[in-house]
Amino acid sequence: MNTFRMQLRFLLPLVATMLVTAYLALPLMDKLMLHWFSRDVTLRGSLVANSMSDAIEERLADDSTPRLQALFDRVMQDERLVAIGLCVDEGAPLVHTAALPASVTCAQLRQASLQDSARMQLDGGGVQVSVYPVHDSVGQRLADLVLLHDMSFIERRSKDTQHYLQLLLAGLGLIIALITMVVAQLTWRGWIAGARALLSGEGLIAPPTIRNAPELAPLAFDLRARLRNLEDEYRRGLGPETEWTPERLRSLLKSQLRGDELIVVSNREPYIHEQGPNGVVLKRPASGLVTAVEPVMRACSGTWIAHGSGSADAQNVDDHDRVRVPPGQEDYTLRRIWLSPEEEQGYYQGLANEGLWPLCHVAHVRPVFRESDWQHYRTVNQRFADAVVAEARSEDPVVLVQDYHFALLPAMVREKLPRATIITFWHIPWPNPESFGICPWRQELLRGMLGSTILGFHTRYHCKNFIETVDRYLEARIEHEHSTISHQESDTLIESYPISIAWPTEAQRLKWPDVATCRAQVGEKLGLPPNHRIVLGVDRFDYTKGILERLYAVERLLERHPEWIGQVSFVQVAAPTRGALEEYREFQQRVQRTADRINARFSKDGIAPVRLLAEHHEPDEVNVLYRAADVCVVTSLHDGMNLVCKEFAAARDDERGVLILSRFAGAARELQEALIVNPYHVEETAEALHRALSMPEAEQRERMASLRMTIREANVFRWAGRMLTDAGRWRLRERIEARLKQHQTVA
């Protein structure tokens, strides 16, 4: 009887909760479905309008109303369209399909489309009205295309969803009630006491206060396995996400990671103070890493630890080598680390850029490994690790380690802060085990990286290479199903996180000059005639970026298609980098010689086909070039991601321009609407250039619109958010497992 009363005390509130949940959930589901379907209808209408715009313009020019009527009748085969009309004034539509009543005027249709719901009633029921302008080739508005979409299917699907939701809630309530009745029949004094302690979280941090019953041990073992399975299912089952924003990232830190501080470690600093002729100048370096990580820091605050490389950096920090940035906003703290010339030469120029960089890129440049460079690399990694410990305000900060300069740092931080959540992101490719085996200190580097809680790469292919490398050179337990490596009693999750950019805000876009102005500015700067075609490359002067290969492709284009001589110029922006290294100096000289040879062959009327801009360009200057270009070429020989292609698409809000992208760049796996090429195949790249320069505007719009949608959804905040979400789940799982171990030990 007592057990039955206990069941009633539990089941009655449960039933009430389920009823209230159903009552609240159904209206919310209706609103969500209406929003989703309205958005889908709008997107489909935009695609229909874009595909019809050229044909409508052509038929209006020919004054061919019957051909327009035939076009509309063919499009009406879409089951979701009720009617189509073409409005040129406020009166009756010039052309319309049969389902649109003759009494409806263009003014009424335009007014209906401006309402919040964009709805009106016809004899057949409710419809959504969408109006799309039709422009001619010079941008003049010719008419308005009106699409009436059938919205009755929303009500039908809403009823189906309500029905299934009610069945789901009823089933869940029944299952929970049955489980509760079974549990109540067990010897609940010991068993339930332990389960309550487990579910309430007691002992996650402090020692447990309740002695576990032996019966809990099988549950603990099973729960550990279930946690991992649920985590895997969660990642695999992630569907379309809402847009990632700085606000969502801040909220995630507060919820998933309890508002813990974020510490970023990188070699390159986001802001550099340089001593100029007119005083100190603040610069932002040309770095894909800074482009990606700096928006994250501005969203989450925290501390960024980096090498102070500017000539005036030391004069612009406080007594603790800190400075608040960006100037005027001061969103986060920059902590600068000072290196001697010998340390910088050995750690950065030596092991990092003469050793690890060519080793990982497999770029046909022989890696150089020196014992002295290795000693400096270890020393600098230890200095940065000590700075992380000094800057941490708690025992479990979130540490985001950036790139190949700090392969040893995660294990060093782990030794001092064992409860820290360390996320290491490797921005460059990871080679196969045979290639990595060249490195004399391969085991030390792998052990250092496995000090991370999470180790991220751009692609699954790089994750696979890393796991195979560990399997080849270390004694470790690898769980391929869960992508985890257990080494020295700690686990590391190996996961892919494709990096991206911060999508431009509306305020930023309003400050951009229009495309015509950008083309005029670039033409005036480079001495190009009006309507001259521009092919653009934007890179650091690095041998992995395929600059020589694209020059060969431009040369081959002019050989095979001489009609482009004097009509197109290739503009290569190449920021100088690592000039102290012989390989880079020789590479820059080789590029210059090749450009001079091509210009000597194909210059016409004083117009050179190749323009090398070998100097640093500010982001606004690069954006003007993006908006002025007809084609952007990214021909990396091997690249982790490459953000130039994403910056180019983000800059083209006019949905014009063509992207040519190397298949060996990580971005090629996401941006399939680009023209994908093998940069080593000169003929293929040359033909892609010809196709891009000849591509109709309608095809350009389709490709660019799809590229922009992909990049906007998968932005840099999503990249950081996925890593931080995984870190939060991983840390919670570790706490629960620690709690289970404590209970078993006490029992």
Secondary structure as the mmCIF struct_conf table of DSSP 4:
data_model
#
loop_
_struct_conf.conf_type_id
_struct_conf.id
_struct_conf.beg_label_comp_id
_struct_conf.beg_label_asym_id
_struct_conf.beg_label_seq_id
_struct_conf.end_label_comp_id
_struct_conf.end_label_asym_id
_struct_conf.end_label_seq_id
HELX_RH_AL_P HELX_RH_AL_P1 ASN A 2 ALA A 61
TURN_TY1_P TURN_TY1_P1 ASP A 62 ASP A 63
HELX_RH_AL_P HELX_RH_AL_P2 THR A 65 VAL A 75
TURN_TY1_P TURN_TY1_P2 MET A 76 GLN A 77
BEND BEND1 ASP A 78 ASP A 78
TURN_TY1_P TURN_TY1_P3 GLU A 79 ARG A 80
STRN STRN1 LEU A 81 CYS A 87
BEND BEND2 VAL A 88 ALA A 92
BEND BEND3 LEU A 94 LEU A 94
STRN STRN2 VAL A 95 HIS A 96
TURN_TY1_P TURN_TY1_P4 ALA A 98 ALA A 99
BEND BEND4 LEU A 100 LEU A 100
TURN_TY1_P TURN_TY1_P5 ALA A 102 SER A 103
HELX_RH_AL_P HELX_RH_AL_P3 CYS A 106 LEU A 114
BEND BEND5 GLN A 115 SER A 117
STRN STRN3 ARG A 119 LEU A 122
TURN_TY1_P TURN_TY1_P6 ASP A 123 GLY A 124
STRN STRN4 GLY A 125 HIS A 135
TURN_TY1_P TURN_TY1_P7 SER A 137 VAL A 138
BEND BEND6 GLY A 139 GLY A 139
STRN STRN5 ARG A 141 ASP A 150
HELX_RH_AL_P HELX_RH_AL_P4 SER A 152 GLN A 185
BEND BEND7 LEU A 186 LEU A 186
HELX_RH_AL_P HELX_RH_AL_P5 TRP A 188 SER A 200
TURN_TY1_P TURN_TY1_P8 GLY A 201 GLY A 203
BEND BEND8 LEU A 204 ALA A 206
HELX_LH_PP_P HELX_LH_PP_P1 PRO A 207 PRO A 208
BEND BEND9 THR A 209 ILE A 210
HELX_LH_PP_P HELX_LH_PP_P2 ARG A 211 ALA A 213
TURN_TY1_P TURN_TY1_P9 PRO A 214 GLU A 215
HELX_RH_AL_P HELX_RH_AL_P6 LEU A 216 ARG A 236
TURN_TY1_P TURN_TY1_P10 GLY A 237 GLY A 237
HELX_LH_PP_P HELX_LH_PP_P3 THR A 242 TRP A 244
HELX_RH_AL_P HELX_RH_AL_P7 PRO A 246 SER A 255
TURN_TY1_P TURN_TY1_P11 GLN A 256 GLN A 256
BEND BEND10 LEU A 257 LEU A 257
TURN_TY1_P TURN_TY1_P12 ARG A 258 GLY A 259
STRN STRN6 LEU A 262 VAL A 265
BEND BEND11 ASN A 267 ARG A 268
BEND BEND12 PRO A 270 PRO A 270
STRN STRN7 ILE A 272 GLY A 276
TURN_TY1_P TURN_TY1_P13 PRO A 277 ASN A 278
STRN STRN8 GLY A 279 LYS A 283
HELX_RH_AL_P HELX_RH_AL_P8 GLY A 288 CYS A 300
STRN STRN9 THR A 303 HIS A 307
BEND BEND13 GLY A 310 GLY A 310
TURN_TY1_P TURN_TY1_P14 SER A 311 ALA A 312
BEND BEND14 ASP A 313 ASP A 313
HELX_RH_3T_P HELX_RH_3T_P1 ALA A 314 ASN A 316
BEND BEND15 VAL A 317 VAL A 317
TURN_TY1_P TURN_TY1_P15 ASP A 319 HIS A 320
BEND BEND16 ASP A 321 ASP A 321
STRN STRN10 ARG A 322 VAL A 325
BEND BEND17 PRO A 326 PRO A 326
TURN_TY1_P TURN_TY1_P16 PRO A 327 GLN A 329
STRN STRN11 TYR A 332 ILE A 337
HELX_RH_AL_P HELX_RH_AL_P9 PRO A 341 GLU A 343
HELX_RH_PI_P HELX_RH_PI_P1 GLU A 344 LEU A 356
HELX_RH_AL_P HELX_RH_AL_P10 TRP A 357 HIS A 361
TURN_TY1_P TURN_TY1_P17 VAL A 362 VAL A 362
BEND BEND18 HIS A 364 VAL A 365
HELX_RH_AL_P HELX_RH_AL_P11 GLU A 371 GLU A 391
BEND BEND19 ARG A 393 ASP A 396
STRN STRN12 VAL A 398 GLN A 402
BEND BEND20 ASP A 403 ASP A 403
HELX_RH_3T_P HELX_RH_3T_P2 TYR A 404 PHE A 406
BEND BEND21 ALA A 407 LEU A 408
HELX_RH_AL_P HELX_RH_AL_P12 LEU A 409 LYS A 416
TURN_TY1_P TURN_TY1_P18 PRO A 418 ARG A 419
STRN STRN13 THR A 421 PHE A 425
BEND BEND22 ILE A 428 ILE A 428
HELX_RH_AL_P HELX_RH_AL_P13 PRO A 433 PHE A 436
TURN_TY1_P TURN_TY1_P19 GLY A 437 ILE A 438
TURN_TY1_P TURN_TY1_P20 PRO A 440 TRP A 441
HELX_RH_AL_P HELX_RH_AL_P14 ARG A 442 MET A 449
TURN_TY1_P TURN_TY1_P21 LEU A 450 GLY A 451
BEND BEND23 THR A 453 THR A 453
STRN STRN14 ILE A 454 PHE A 457
BEND BEND24 HIS A 458 THR A 459
HELX_RH_AL_P HELX_RH_AL_P15 ARG A 460 TYR A 473
BEND BEND25 LEU A 474 LEU A 474
STRN STRN15 ARG A 477 GLU A 479
TURN_TY1_P TURN_TY1_P22 HIS A 480 SER A 483
STRN STRN16 THR A 484 HIS A 487
TURN_TY1_P TURN_TY1_P23 GLN A 488 GLU A 489
STRN STRN17 SER A 490 SER A 496
HELX_LH_PP_P HELX_LH_PP_P4 ALA A 502 THR A 505
HELX_RH_AL_P HELX_RH_AL_P16 GLU A 506 LEU A 510
TURN_TY1_P TURN_TY1_P24 LYS A 511 LYS A 511
BEND BEND26 TRP A 512 TRP A 512
HELX_LH_PP_P HELX_LH_PP_P5 PRO A 513 ASP A 514
HELX_RH_AL_P HELX_RH_AL_P17 VAL A 515 LEU A 526
TURN_TY1_P TURN_TY1_P25 GLY A 527 GLY A 527
HELX_LH_PP_P HELX_LH_PP_P6 LEU A 528 PRO A 529
TURN_TY1_P TURN_TY1_P26 PRO A 530 ASN A 531
STRN STRN18 ARG A 533 ARG A 540
BEND BEND27 PHE A 541 PHE A 541
HELX_RH_3T_P HELX_RH_3T_P3 TYR A 543 LYS A 545
HELX_RH_AL_P HELX_RH_AL_P18 ILE A 547 ARG A 560
HELX_RH_3T_P HELX_RH_3T_P4 PRO A 562 TRP A 564
TURN_TY1_P TURN_TY1_P27 ILE A 565 GLN A 567
STRN STRN19 VAL A 568 ALA A 575
TURN_TY1_P TURN_TY1_P28 GLY A 579 ALA A 580
BEND BEND28 LEU A 581 LEU A 581
HELX_RH_AL_P HELX_RH_AL_P19 GLU A 582 PHE A 602
STRN STRN20 LYS A 604 LYS A 604
TURN_TY1_P TURN_TY1_P29 ASP A 605 GLY A 606
STRN STRN21 ILE A 607 ILE A 607
BEND BEND29 PRO A 609 PRO A 609
STRN STRN22 VAL A 610 LEU A 613
BEND BEND30 GLU A 615 GLU A 615
HELX_RH_AL_P HELX_RH_AL_P20 PRO A 619 ALA A 628
BEND BEND31 ASP A 630 ASP A 630
STRN STRN23 VAL A 631 VAL A 634
BEND BEND32 LEU A 637 HIS A 638
STRN STRN24 ASP A 639 ASP A 639
BEND BEND33 GLY A 640 GLY A 640
BEND BEND34 LEU A 643 LEU A 643
HELX_RH_AL_P HELX_RH_AL_P21 VAL A 644 ALA A 651
TURN_TY1_P TURN_TY1_P30 ASP A 653 ASP A 654
STRN STRN25 VAL A 658 SER A 662
TURN_TY1_P TURN_TY1_P31 ARG A 663 PHE A 664
STRN STRN26 ALA A 665 ALA A 665
HELX_RH_3T_P HELX_RH_3T_P5 GLY A 666 ARG A 669
TURN_TY1_P TURN_TY1_P32 GLU A 670 GLU A 670
TURN_TY1_P TURN_TY1_P33 GLN A 672 GLU A 673
BEND BEND35 ALA A 674 ALA A 674
STRN STRN27 LEU A 675 VAL A 677
TURN_TY1_P TURN_TY1_P34 PRO A 679 TYR A 680
HELX_RH_AL_P HELX_RH_AL_P22 VAL A 682 SER A 694
HELX_RH_AL_P HELX_RH_AL_P23 GLU A 697 GLU A 713
BEND BEND36 ALA A 714 ALA A 714
HELX_RH_AL_P HELX_RH_AL_P24 VAL A 716 VAL A 746
#
